[in-house]
Amino acid sequence: MARAAHPPRPGDAGVTLIELLVVLVVVGVLAGAAALTVGQPGQRRDAAQEAALLAARLDIAAERAVIDGRTARMDWREDGYAFAQWDGSDWRPHAVQALADHHVLANGVILRRDPGARAGAFRITSALDGGGEDAAVFELATEGGTLEVRFDGFSASAETLP
C-alpha cells in the first residue's frame, strides 16, 4: 500500500472556490467602475466609434477601387451612409456587403461634409483612374463636440477637433 508523501496538516485547506469567486467579483466590479470613470461621455464615445468606422470603410472602398479598377461612391445623409460601385453603365450596391448596407449613425451623431448640406455623394476612384475627388473632410457632430474624418484619396483618418 502506498503512503502519502506529505500527510495533510490541520488548518492548511487552501483557498476555497467561494473565496476565489468573491475575489473575482470584487475585481470585476472595481474594473468596471474604473472604466466608467475614465471613459468618454456617451455621445462623444459614439461619435468616436462612428468616426473610426467611417475611416475604416473609406479605406476599404479605396482599396477595392484600386483592386477592382471600379469607381465607388459614398452616398451620405446626416443620419448615415452607404457605398455603391459603378458597373460601367449604372451605380449598383457595393460588392462588399458591409459597404453596401446603409449604415445608420448612433443616436445623436450627425454626419456633415459641406456647411448646410444635409446629403450628398462622394466618388472614390483608383489612383490610376484619376477621375475621382482628391480629398474629403467629413464631420461627425454631437452635442459634446465634433470629430473629423479626413480622406486623401488613398486612406482615411479620424481626428478629434478642439
Secondary structure, DSSP 8 states (H G I E B T S, - for coil): ----SS---TT-----HHHHHHHHHHHHHHHHHHHHHHS--HHHHHHHHHHHHHHHHHHHHHHHHHHH---EEEEEETTEEEEEEE-SSSEEE-SSHHHHS-EE--TT-EEESSTT--EEEEEE--TTT--S-S-EEEEEEETTEEEEEEE-SS-EEEEE--
